[in-house]
Amino acid sequence: MPKIPNQILRAFIAGSAYPALFLPITLLAISSYFNYPDFEWRPVIWILPLLLGGGNIIFWQIIDKIPAKTYEGKLWIFGLTFGAIFPSIGILNKVPDHLFLFTQPLWALPLGILFYAYIWRFIIGNLNRVLGLEDK
C-alpha cells in the first residue's frame, strides 16, 4: 500500500473510513427494523464521517497533551471525551426519542459515551495503526 505523506490526511481517512462504510448499512437496518423512514437520517450519513475524521485530526494535534501513558489509554480518554460531546448533542435534538423510542433520553448518554470510546479505541485506533499514525 502506498504511504500517504500528509499526516492530517491520513488522520482524516482513519477517522472517517469506518462510519463512511458501515453507517449507511446500520441506518438502513435500524430504519427497516423499526419501520422508521430512512430519509430523515440521510444527513447523518454525510455529517458523522466528517465529524469523526475531524475528531481524529484533533486527536493527533493534542495527543501529547492527553494525560495517559500509553497510546491505548489516550484513545480511551479521547473517545470518552468525544463521546460525551456528540451524544449530548443528539439527546438535545431528541434523537433517542425518535429512533429507539426512549421515554427518558438521558439513559442514552452513558451508552453513547461508551459507544464512542469503544469505537475510538478499537476501530479508529487500529485504522490509525494501519495508516502508520501510531508513532508521531
WOJOLIN-V557972 format. One record per helix or strand of 3 or more residues. SS is the DSSP state (hx for helix, st for strand). FROM is the first residue (numbers start at 1). LEN is the number of residues. If there is no record, write none. Layout:
[[SS/FROM/LEN] [SS/FROM/LEN]]
This chain:
[[hx/7/27] [hx/38/28] [hx/71/22] [hx/95/6] [hx/107/24]]
